[in-house]
Amino acid sequence: MKKLPTSCPSCESQLKVKQLQCENCSTEVLGLYELPHLAVLSNSDQMFILDFVKASGSLKLMAQKMGLSYPSVRNKLDEIIDRLKDLEE
């Protein structure tokens, strides 16, 4: 599966969505829309968040699953939170 590009290959600016299409009925939506904040994160950050939600937000379970210490997993989560905060500015 192709990875959704989130930044311009030429100037590194954040890309926006211009068109959406339904594969079922071919309805098209045109416009200029921001990408969701989670889509802009790296694949590894997205997978971390997905696993975190599946673990019901338990850092203890995440640490066990990842084979890392609780503080390491907490630091990883804090880094993702900081990246998300930066996207809001």
Backbone as a printed PyTorch tensor [residue, N CA C, xyz], in Angstrom:
tensor([[[  0.8400,  -1.1800,   0.0000],
         [  0.0000,   0.0000,   0.0000],
         [  0.8840,   1.2430,   0.0000]],

        [[  0.5290,   2.2250,  -0.7880],
         [  1.2950,   3.4610,  -0.8560],
         [  1.0860,   4.2920,   0.3980]],

        [[  2.1360,   4.9800,   0.8100],
         [  2.0640,   5.8780,   1.9610],
         [  1.5530,   7.2410,   1.4890]],

        [[  0.6190,   7.8010,   2.2260],
         [  0.0720,   9.1140,   1.9100],
         [  1.1640,  10.1560,   2.0680]],

        [[  1.5080,  10.8770,   1.0010],
         [  2.5160,  11.9350,   1.1570],
         [  1.9200,  13.0910,   1.9630]],

        [[  2.7040,  13.6430,   2.8630],
         [  2.2190,  14.7390,   3.7000],
         [  3.0080,  16.0180,   3.5060]],

        [[  4.1600,  15.9250,   2.8380],
         [  4.9390,  17.1400,   2.5790],
         [  5.3670,  17.1730,   1.1160]],

        [[  5.5340,  18.3690,   0.6190],
         [  5.8950,  18.5920,  -0.7810],
         [  7.3070,  18.0500,  -1.0530]],

        [[  7.4690,  17.2550,  -2.0980],
         [  8.8050,  16.7330,  -2.4000],
         [  9.7620,  17.8180,  -2.8860]],

        [[  9.2360,  18.9460,  -3.2900],
         [ 10.0600,  20.0290,  -3.7930],
         [ 10.4970,  21.0030,  -2.7070]],

        [[  9.5290,  21.4840,  -1.8870],
         [  9.8490,  22.5310,  -0.9100],
         [  9.6250,  22.1340,   0.5400]],

        [[  9.1360,  20.9030,   0.7710],
         [  8.8990,  20.3760,   2.1220],
         [  7.6960,  20.9890,   2.8470]],

        [[  6.9210,  21.8570,   2.1920],
         [  5.7190,  22.4120,   2.8130],
         [  4.6790,  21.3090,   2.9890]],

        [[  3.7990,  21.4840,   3.9740],
         [  2.7670,  20.4890,   4.2250],
         [  1.7440,  20.5010,   3.0960]],

        [[  1.4170,  19.3160,   2.5870],
         [  0.4230,  19.1830,   1.5310],
         [ -0.9800,  19.2610,   2.1100]],

        [[ -1.9480,  19.5870,   1.2590],
         [ -3.3590,  19.6020,   1.6270],
         [ -4.1100,  18.7040,   0.6590]],

        [[ -5.2760,  18.2400,   1.0710],
         [ -6.1120,  17.3880,   0.2300],
         [ -6.9380,  18.2780,  -0.6840]],

        [[ -6.9800,  17.9330,  -1.9740],
         [ -7.7390,  18.7310,  -2.9290],
         [ -8.9750,  17.9990,  -3.4400]],

        [[ -8.9440,  16.6800,  -3.4980],
         [-10.0630,  15.9420,  -4.0680],
         [-10.2350,  14.6160,  -3.3430]],

        [[-11.4920,  14.2530,  -3.1020],
         [-11.8500,  12.9550,  -2.5510],
         [-12.8530,  12.3150,  -3.4950]],

        [[-12.7910,  10.9850,  -3.6170],
         [-13.7090,  10.3010,  -4.5160],
         [-14.1920,   9.0070,  -3.8780]],

        [[-15.4920,   8.7510,  -4.0160],
         [-16.0930,   7.5090,  -3.5310],
         [-15.8960,   6.4330,  -4.6000]],

        [[-15.2790,   5.3160,  -4.2200],
         [-15.0750,   4.2240,  -5.1770],
         [-16.3770,   3.5060,  -5.5050]],

        [[-17.3750,   3.6230,  -4.6290],
         [-18.6450,   2.9290,  -4.8300],
         [-19.5150,   3.6230,  -5.8710]],

        [[-19.7290,   4.9390,  -5.7170],
         [-20.6590,   5.6400,  -6.6120],
         [-19.9960,   6.7370,  -7.4440]],

        [[-18.6960,   6.9140,  -7.3000],
         [-17.9050,   7.8950,  -8.0530],
         [-18.1980,   9.3470,  -7.6890]],

        [[-18.8820,   9.5830,  -6.5610],
         [-19.0790,  10.9600,  -6.1050],
         [-17.7160,  11.5760,  -5.8220]],

        [[-17.5240,  12.8270,  -6.2460],
         [-16.2660,  13.5240,  -6.0160],
         [-16.5100,  14.7720,  -5.1780]],

        [[-15.5950,  15.0400,  -4.2640],
         [-15.6320,  16.2450,  -3.4490],
         [-14.3570,  17.0120,  -3.7600]],

        [[-14.5180,  18.2600,  -4.2100],
         [-13.3650,  19.0950,  -4.5410],
         [-13.2550,  20.2390,  -3.5510]],

        [[-12.0470,  20.6290,  -3.2360],
         [-11.7960,  21.7270,  -2.3220],
         [-10.3450,  21.6760,  -1.8810]],

        [[-10.0160,  22.4370,  -0.8670],
         [ -8.6610,  22.4150,  -0.3170],
         [ -8.7950,  22.2150,   1.1810]],

        [[ -8.4150,  21.0440,   1.6490],
         [ -8.6260,  20.6550,   3.0350],
         [ -7.3080,  20.3070,   3.7070]],

        [[ -7.2060,  20.6700,   4.9990],
         [ -6.0470,  20.3020,   5.7970],
         [ -6.0590,  18.7930,   6.0170]],

        [[ -4.8720,  18.1950,   6.0790],
         [ -4.7750,  16.7980,   6.4750],
         [ -5.0280,  16.6990,   7.9710]],

        [[ -5.6430,  15.6150,   8.4300],
         [ -5.8030,  15.4380,   9.8740],
         [ -4.4270,  15.3880,  10.5440]],

        [[ -4.3330,  15.9050,  11.7570],
         [ -3.0480,  15.9550,  12.4590],
         [ -2.3980,  14.5770,  12.5630]],

        [[ -3.1880,  13.5650,  12.8280],
         [ -2.6100,  12.2260,  12.9700],
         [ -2.0150,  11.7240,  11.6610]],

        [[ -2.5690,  12.1430,  10.5300],
         [ -2.0580,  11.7070,   9.2290],
         [ -0.6900,  12.3010,   8.9310]],

        [[ -0.3660,  13.4090,   9.5530],
         [  0.9030,  14.0810,   9.3070],
         [  2.0430,  13.4360,  10.1080]],

        [[  1.6950,  12.6960,  11.1570],
         [  2.7200,  12.0150,  11.9520],
         [  3.3770,  10.8990,  11.1420]],

        [[  4.5780,  10.5120,  11.5530],
         [  5.2750,   9.4090,  10.8880],
         [  4.4810,   8.1130,  11.0710]],

        [[  4.7700,   7.1250,  10.2300],
         [  4.0900,   5.8320,  10.3500],
         [  4.3180,   5.2170,  11.7190]],

        [[  5.5380,   5.3420,  12.2440],
         [  5.8140,   4.7330,  13.5550],
         [  5.0220,   5.4270,  14.6580]],

        [[  4.8810,   6.7530,  14.5720],
         [  4.0750,   7.4740,  15.5600],
         [  2.6050,   7.0920,  15.4450]],

        [[  2.1100,   6.9420,  14.2170],
         [  0.7200,   6.5320,  14.0190],
         [  0.4860,   5.1390,  14.5930]],

        [[  1.4330,   4.2270,  14.3810],
         [  1.2880,   2.8710,  14.9160],
         [  1.3360,   2.8810,  16.4430]],

        [[  2.1940,   3.7240,  17.0190],
         [  2.2610,   3.8410,  18.4650],
         [  0.9050,   4.2780,  19.0170]],

        [[  0.3120,   5.3030,  18.4020],
         [ -0.9810,   5.8040,  18.8740],
         [ -2.0570,   4.7340,  18.7270]],

        [[ -2.0560,   4.0230,  17.6030],
         [ -3.0290,   2.9470,  17.3940],
         [ -2.8760,   1.8650,  18.4640]],

        [[ -1.6450,   1.4470,  18.7240],
         [ -1.3980,   0.4370,  19.7590],
         [ -1.7700,   0.9670,  21.1350]],

        [[ -1.5130,   2.2420,  21.3970],
         [ -1.8330,   2.8680,  22.6760],
         [ -3.3440,   2.8500,  22.9220]],

        [[ -4.1060,   3.1630,  21.8870],
         [ -5.5720,   3.1340,  22.0030],
         [ -6.0500,   1.6960,  22.2190]],

        [[ -5.4850,   0.7520,  21.4720],
         [ -5.8640,  -0.6540,  21.6370],
         [ -5.5250,  -1.1650,  23.0350]],

        [[ -4.4950,  -0.5760,  23.6560],
         [ -4.1040,  -0.9480,  25.0160],
         [ -4.8800,  -0.1440,  26.0490]],

        [[ -5.9510,   0.4980,  25.6220],
         [ -6.8070,   1.3180,  26.4960],
         [ -6.0270,   2.4240,  27.2020]],

        [[ -5.0180,   2.9320,  26.5320],
         [ -4.2400,   4.0310,  27.0980],
         [ -3.3110,   3.6090,  28.2270]],

        [[ -3.0070,   2.3360,  28.3020],
         [ -2.1420,   1.8370,  29.3780],
         [ -0.6780,   1.8620,  28.9570]],

        [[  0.0800,   2.7530,  29.5840],
         [  1.5140,   2.8070,  29.3040],
         [  2.2050,   1.5320,  29.7960]],

        [[  1.6820,   0.9420,  30.8390],
         [  2.2450,  -0.3020,  31.3770],
         [  2.1490,  -1.4160,  30.3250]],

        [[  0.9680,  -1.5510,  29.6980],
         [  0.8070,  -2.5550,  28.6470],
         [  1.6730,  -2.2380,  27.4360]],

        [[  1.7840,  -0.9590,  27.1060],
         [  2.6300,  -0.5490,  25.9820],
         [  4.0880,  -0.9150,  26.2470]],

        [[  4.5440,  -0.6840,  27.4610],
         [  5.9290,  -1.0080,  27.8230],
         [  6.1640,  -2.5100,  27.6660]],

        [[  5.2130,  -3.3160,  28.1230],
         [  5.3440,  -4.7680,  27.9850],
         [  5.3780,  -5.1760,  26.5170]],

        [[  4.4680,  -4.6200,  25.7390],
         [  4.3780,  -4.9590,  24.3140],
         [  5.6400,  -4.5640,  23.5610]],

        [[  6.1790,  -3.3820,  23.8900],
         [  7.3450,  -2.8630,  23.1740],
         [  8.6680,  -3.3640,  23.7490]],

        [[  8.6120,  -3.9790,  24.9110],
         [  9.8490,  -4.4410,  25.5400],
         [ 10.7090,  -3.2990,  26.0320]],

        [[ 10.0530,  -2.2080,  26.4280],
         [ 10.7540,  -1.0220,  26.9180],
         [ 10.3190,  -0.7230,  28.3410]],

        [[ 11.0540,   0.1660,  28.9810],
         [ 10.6720,   0.5870,  30.3300],
         [  9.4900,   1.5470,  30.2440]],

        [[  8.7540,   1.6220,  31.3390],
         [  7.6350,   2.5590,  31.4260],
         [  8.0840,   3.9870,  31.1020]],

        [[  9.2130,   4.4930,  31.7040],
         [  9.6470,   5.8630,  31.3830],
         [  9.9850,   6.0610,  29.9000]],

        [[ 10.5280,   5.0440,  29.2480],
         [ 10.8340,   5.1690,  27.8120],
         [  9.5650,   5.3290,  26.9910]],

        [[  8.5510,   4.5520,  27.3360],
         [  7.2750,   4.6490,  26.6190],
         [  6.6170,   5.9920,  26.9160]],

        [[  6.6950,   6.4460,  28.1530],
         [  6.1350,   7.7540,  28.5260],
         [  6.8230,   8.8650,  27.7380]],

        [[  8.1490,   8.7720,  27.5890],
         [  8.9000,   9.7670,  26.8090],
         [  8.4670,   9.7560,  25.3470]],

        [[  8.2630,   8.5620,  24.7870],
         [  7.7950,   8.4380,  23.3990],
         [  6.4340,   9.1200,  23.2390]],

        [[  5.5310,   8.8760,  24.1780],
         [  4.2120,   9.5040,  24.1330],
         [  4.3350,  11.0210,  24.2540]],

        [[  5.1740,  11.4930,  25.1570],
         [  5.3730,  12.9350,  25.3190],
         [  5.9190,  13.5760,  24.0400]],

        [[  6.8190,  12.8810,  23.3490],
         [  7.3630,  13.3990,  22.0860],
         [  6.2630,  13.5300,  21.0350]],

        [[  5.3870,  12.5500,  20.9630],
         [  4.2800,  12.6050,  20.0010],
         [  3.3290,  13.7350,  20.3700]],

        [[  3.0490,  13.8860,  21.6560],
         [  2.1810,  14.9820,  22.1110],
         [  2.7830,  16.3250,  21.7150]],

        [[  4.0860,  16.4840,  21.8830],
         [  4.7530,  17.7410,  21.4990],
         [  4.6310,  17.9900,  19.9980]],

        [[  4.8000,  16.9280,  19.1820],
         [  4.6590,  17.0940,  17.7300],
         [  3.2330,  17.5120,  17.3680]],

        [[  2.2570,  16.9190,  18.0440],
         [  0.8620,  17.2920,  17.7750],
         [  0.5800,  18.7370,  18.1950]],

        [[  1.1380,  19.1700,  19.3130],
         [  0.9800,  20.5520,  19.7500],
         [  1.5860,  21.5190,  18.7350]],

        [[  2.7520,  21.1450,  18.1900],
         [  3.4050,  21.9880,  17.1700],
         [  2.5400,  22.1360,  15.9200]],

        [[  1.7820,  21.0970,  15.5770],
         [  0.9170,  21.1470,  14.4050],
         [ -0.2510,  22.1070,  14.6090]],

        [[ -0.6560,  22.3070,  15.8530],
         [ -1.7840,  23.1850,  16.1480],
         [ -1.4050,  24.6620,  16.0700]],

        [[ -0.1260,  24.9500,  16.1440],
         [  0.3150,  26.3590,  16.1570],
         [  0.3670,  26.9620,  14.7840]]])
